[in-house]
Amino acid sequence: MKPLIITPTLLRNLVTCERRGWLDTYGDSTQQVDITPVGALYGVAHEKVIQTVASPYADTMDVASWDEGVNLTQDLMNERAAVIIGAYIEQRYELENGTEVSLRGRVDRLTRNPESHLYEPVEIKQYINIAKGDELQLNFYLTILQHMQDAKLRGYFWLGSDAQNHPRYVLQHVLNPAHLQLMLRRAYAVLNQADAPPVNLVAHCKTCSWYSACTEVARSNLDLSLLPRLNSQTRRNLERGGITSLQQLAALSIEELQRFKGIKKTAASHRANARAFVEDRPVWVDQMPDILHQGGWMFDLETAALPGGDGSPWSLGWCDEEGKSQIAIVAPTQQHQRVTLNPIGELITVRDYDEAWHVFHESVGVDEKPIYHWSGFDAGVMRATAPTPVKNALLGRMHDLHSTFVNTVRLPVRSYSIKKVAAYFGFSWSGYEEWWAAETDYRKWLISGEVQHITQACQYQRDDVLALAVVWKWLIENHHLNGDVE
């Protein structure tokens, strides 16, 4: 029987969620959804820059399997390579109960100490304040490397970066075996459970590949953690009062719910959300604002938010009530032009975002109807980047449809992002659903000029504004059903 494999990623995940650690080991991989947290993108980009500056002439070696990576790393150590980037290391380890496990991981950087000739691990972090999970990870690597080299070692954190892309701080780290042994015991106990630990949905779950699967389990149990904006302390107060499911919460009156500490003004919205899950239908919280009857424009924008971006808008997208869309794309080296981009609609290329805002103003300035957007982000970017004449003309027309929606109706969903709300009403994105994928395609287009890249980026932008139209239209067509307002 092969020993249980434990990785630093597993241990880090156990710190925040034991269920994730169990699912990563035994879960059905077909239930996982590929998710790339934005923080991870920045971390990868930061490490690449730091490694390139520190070792500009490093050779790249292809690795086909884990075992091949371990053997190659050992060969490089035997050959006394000065630095090994992305080293594969693995070591058998005996727990206190006599059980043998296999510790394996990839180190950001192994450096050969010129005095001791031993290899010391380096972990590269974009941030400068390390956490318990970071220390745990370095403890993990130190344990393996000390076993491999039969010597005590020190590890290092390279934190942040300076103007030359060198580490801003280099922090020495000494092995803390007690912390690692505690987490190894915890990992062994969790992974020897027959069933996954219970679901507990919290904010950081949205960045987990098991989020959708766990949400479905929570739905089947009508778990309290399905409620958005219900913090953990308020949930504990409810559970101490005997309210452990959404079915029980939905059966309470507003007055009964307000007796629980932490629930006063939110009682109606919590109860409505609970009813939405229990009855599997939209539940109205308030009357729909009359302003929505005026019709209007749907608006969304994208900003340069990936590593290297300056946060300024690179795309503005809008459509009318019927879904006829226009998109303005910033292309500094191209001439201002209007083309029809199938199946997107009209694409306007502009030199800078000032020009994009003027094009947008010219289009929606034909009337005084509201301009709908989702959350305060778009209006905030307009306030920060649009020319003064555009701001003066349009800011007063901006209407946050997200705020209106969540204050008007509740759905059996945990997230009220435009992706989740529009999907509930049957809308689907024609390509990807990630903003960073659109920006990646936009950047590729700027370099290559390939139409495929800008088409995909614009499809994403167009779908964002069409999704707004779907939500607005649903409100208009269904507001007469709000007779059961909470």
N, C-alpha and C positions, 0 to 999 in steps of 0.2 A: 504494500500500500504506500503510495507516494505521500510524503509529508505535506501538511497544509502550507500553502504559499501565502506569505504575508508581505505586503509592500508598504512603503511610506504613505502612498496615496490612501490605502485602506485605513491606516492608523489615523491619518488626518481626517478622513471622512467620519470615522468613529467618534472623534471628538465632538462633532456637531450632530451626527445622525447615525445611530447604530443600525437602523433599517437600511440605509444606503450601503453600509459596509457589507451587510448580509446579502443584499440584492446584487452587489457587484460581484460576489463570489458565486452565488447559487441562482440568481434570478434568470428569468427567461429573457435573453438578449433581444428577442423580437419585440419586446414591450418597451425597449429603450428608444428615446428620441435624441437625435444628434443635436446638441446644444453647445454653442461656443460663447461662454461668458465674455463680455467685453474686457473685463479685467485680465482674462487669460491672453487675449490678443495683445494687449499692452505689455504683459509680462514676457511673452515670447519675443516680441519686437525688441524690448529692452535687453533681454539676454543676448540676442543675436548681435546687437550693436556692441555690447560690452565684450563679448567673446571675440568679435572681429578686430576690435582695437587692441585687445590684450594679445591675441595670437593671429596676426594678419596673414600669416603664411601657412596656416594649418591645412593639412591634407584631409580630404573627405574620403571615407571608406564606406562602401555599401555593406549593409548587414541584412541577411535574409531571414534570420531567426534569432530567438533569444539565446539559445545555446551558442550559436555562432558569435553573437555579440560578447558573451562571457569569455569565450576562448580567445577572441581577438583582443579584448581588454587585457587578459592575462599575458598574452604574447607581448603586447606593448609594454607592460610593466616589466616583463623579463628583459626586454630590449632597452629598458631604462629611458623610455620616451620622456621628455621634459614635461609635457602636458598631454592629458587625454581628456577630450571634450565629449560629454555624453557617455561616460564609461558605464558598461554593464557589469554589475557586481552581484554575487549571490553567495550565501553561506548557510550551512545547516546550523541550527541553534536549538539548544535544549532548554525547555522551560523548566520552572521550578518543580513542576509535577512529574518531570521525567519525559514528557512528550517532546518529540523532535519536530520542529517546523523548519521551513525554508524561508530565509529572509532574502528578498531580491529587490533591486532598484537601480535606477540610472542616475548617476551623479552629474550635476551640471559641469563640474570640472575637477579633475584630479591633477594635482601639481606635485612634482617630485622635489622633496626638500634636498637642497644641494649639500647639506651637512649630514643629515641622517640617512639620505637616499631612500627615505620612505615616502609613500604616496599619501598626501593629505587631501581631504575633500573640501571643495569650495561650493557654496550655494549662492546663487546670484539672485538678488531680489530688487525689484524696482523701487519698493518702499524702503524707508529707513528705520521703521519701528518693527522689530521682529516680534512674533507672537509665539505662544506655546507650541503651536503646530510646526512652526519653522524650526524651533529647537529640537522637537521630537524627530523631525526629518533628518537633521544633521546627526543627532544621537544614533539614529538607525544606521546611517552610512559609516559612522565611526566604529560602531560595533562590528560591522561586517569587515571593514578594512583592518581593524586591530586583530581579528581572528585570522585574516588572510596573511598578515605580515608579522604576526606574533610580537607586536610591540604596541606601546601606548602612543596615541596620536593626538594632535590637535586639529580641529576643523576651523573653517573660516566662513564668515558671511561677507559678501561684497554687496554693499547697500547703496542704492541710489546711483546717481552719476553726476559728474561735473561737466564743465563746458567742453572738455576734450573727450567726453564719453569714457572716462576712467571711473572706477567706483568712487563714490563720494566718501564712503567710510569702509574700512576693513575691520571687522570685528572678530576677534579670536573666540573660539568656543571649545570648552572642555566637556568630555562625555559625562552625562548624568545618567548612569545605568538604572537608577531607581525609577525614574520617570518612564524610561523605555520599557522596563520589565512590567510596570503597572499596566501600560497600554497593551503590551503583548498578552498579558493574562486576560485583559478585557476582550481583546480580539479573539482569543481562543475560546472564551466563554460564549461570545456572541455567535461565532461561526459554528459552534457545536449545538446551537439551538435547531430543533427540527423545523421551526417555522420562523418567518421573518418577524422582527420586532414590530409593534403596532405603528400605524401611521400617525404622524403628528405634523400637519402642514404648517409651515412658518414661512416668513418672507424669503429666506434664502433658498427655499425649495425650488423656486422658479428657475434657478440656474442648474438644476440637477436633471440628468437624463432620465431619471425614474419619475419625474414629477407627474406626468400624465397618468402613468400606471398607478401611482399612489393616490392621485385624485380620484380615480375610478373606484379604488378600494374605499376611500373616504365616502364617496357617494353611496356605495352599497350599504354602508353603516350609518349614513346620515350623520357623519361625525361633525362635532362642533367646529373643528379646525377648517371646515369649508367656508365659514363665514369670513369675508374680507373685513379688515379693520377691527377684528376682535383680538385684542392683545392677550398674551398668555396669562397675565394676572387676572383679567376679567374672566377668562375662561375658567381658571381655577376657582374663582368666586362662584361661578355658575355650578361647577361640579360639586363644590362643597354644599351647595344648596339642593343637590339632587338632580340638576339639569345636566344630563350627559349626552343628549342627542338633539338634533335639530327638530325632531318630531315633538319632543318635550318643550323645546323653546317656542315653537310655533303655536303651541296650545295655550301659552301664557297670554294674558292681556297686557296692554302697554303698561298699565299701572303696576301689575305684578312684576314685570320685567325691570321696571325702574327701581325696584327695591334692592336690586343687586348693585353692590358697589362697582363703580366704573361704567354704569349704564344709566344715562339720564336722557340727553338729547338724542342719543343714537338708538333708543329703544325701538322706535317705529321702523327705522331702516333695517335693524338687525332682525326684527320679527318678520318684516316683509321678505328679506333675503332667505330666512329659514322657511317661510311658507313657499317661496319659489322653488326651493329644493324639494320640499316634502310633496308639493302638488305638481312639480315639474312643469311650471308655466311662469310667464311674467306676472309679477305682482306690482301694482301701482302704489307709489308712496305719496304722490302729490299730483295736482293738476298740471297738464302740460302748458308751458308758457305760450301766450298768444303770439309772441314774436315768430315762432316757428311757422305760423300760417303765412308769413310774408314770402316764404320761399327763400332763395338766396344762392350763394356760391359755396362750394366745398373746397377747402384749401388745406394743403399740407406742404411741408418743406423738408429737405434733408441738409444736414450740416456736415462739414468735414470733421468727423469725430474719431476716426481711426488714428493710430500713432502717426505723427508727422502732420496731422491736420491742424488747422488754426481755429476750428469751430465756426467758420463762416459758412453761409449757405452756398451749396453748389447746385441745388435744384429747387425750383418752386413749381408746384403742381396745383391745378385747380380745374373744376368742372362746373357746369350749370346743373340745374335740377334734373335734367334728362340724362346726365352723364357724359355730355360732350366735353372732352378734356383738352387742356393745353398744358405744355410743360416748357419751362424756361431752364436751360442748362448753361452753366458758366463754362466757357471754353476760351481761355485768355488768348490763344493763338489763332482763333478762327474769326471769320467775319460774322457780323450780325446777319442771320438769315432765318427764314421760316420754311420748313419743309414738312411734308406729310410722312410720318413714320408709321408704317403699318406694323401691327394693328393698333398702335398707340393713339394716333391722332396728330395734332399739330405740335411740332417740336420747334422751339425758338432757341437758337444758340446766341449767347450774349458774351461780351468781353469780361464782365465782372458782375458782382451781385447788385451793385447800384442799378445797373442797366436791367437786371432781372426784375428788380422791384418796380421799375418804371413800366416795364412790359406788363407786369401783373396789374398795376394800377390802371393802365390804359384799357385792359380787357374788362376788369370788373367795375370800372368807373362809369360804365354806360347806365348804371342805375344806383340806387341807394340801399339795395337789399343787404341783409346780414351776410357776413362771411363766416361760415362755420369751420371750426377746427377742433382738434381733440386734445384737451388739456391746455394748460397755459403756456406750454413751451413755444408754440408757433408765434403767439402774440409777443412773447418775450424776445424772440429772435428779431421780429419785426421792429420792436421798440429799440433794440440794440444796434441793428444794422441798416435799416431802411433809411433812405434820404428823408429829410424833414418834410417836404411836400407830400410824400407818400404816407408818412406817419400821420400827418395832420388830416389827410383825406380818409384813411382807412382804419386807423386804430379804433375809432369809435364804432365802427361797423363789425368789428371782430366779436364773435360769439362762441364761447367755449361749449361745444355740444356735449363734451364728456361730463362737465359739471351739471349741465341741464339733465342729461340722461340719468346719472346716478342719483340725482335728487328727485327724479320723477318716477322711475320704474326700476324694479329689481328683477334679475334673471337668475336661473339656477346655474350660475357660474361663479368661480372664485375670483377671477380677474376681470376688471372692466377696461382692459386695453382694447383698442379698436380692433385688434386681431381677434380677440375672443368674442366681443359683442357682435361684430359683423358676421363672424362664423356661425354664431347661434342663429342668425337670421338667414343662413344658407349661403352666405357669400364666401368665396374661396379665392385666394391669391393665385394668379395664373402661373407664377414661377415660385421663387423663394419668398420667405416671409421675414427675412432678417435684413435690417437696415445696413449692417456692415457688409453684407454680400453685394448690395446695390452700390455702396461707395467703392467697394473693390472693383466692380465692373466699370464704374465711372473712371477710376484711376487708370485702369487698363486701356480704356478708350482714349483717354488723353494722350497716352504713349503710343498706342498702335493705330488708332483711328478705325479699328474694326467695328462695323455697324452692329455686330452681334452683341458686343459689350454694352453699348449705349442703349440698345433695344431692351435688353434685360433690365438695366437700371431704370429705364423709363417705365417699363411694365410694372415694376414695383411701385414707383411713384404714382402712376396712374391708378393702380389698384387701391392705394391708400386713400385717394380722394373719392374713388367710386364706393369704397366701403362707407365713407361718411354719408354719401347720398343714400345708401341702403338703410342706414340707421335713421337718418332724418325722415325718409319716406315711411319707414315703419311707424315712427312716432305719429306722423300726420295721419296715417291710415288706421291707427289703432287707439288713438287718444280717447275715443268714445267708450272704450272698455274700462276707463279708470273710475268706474262707479264704486269699486270696492277699495278705494284708497284707504290706506292704513290710518 
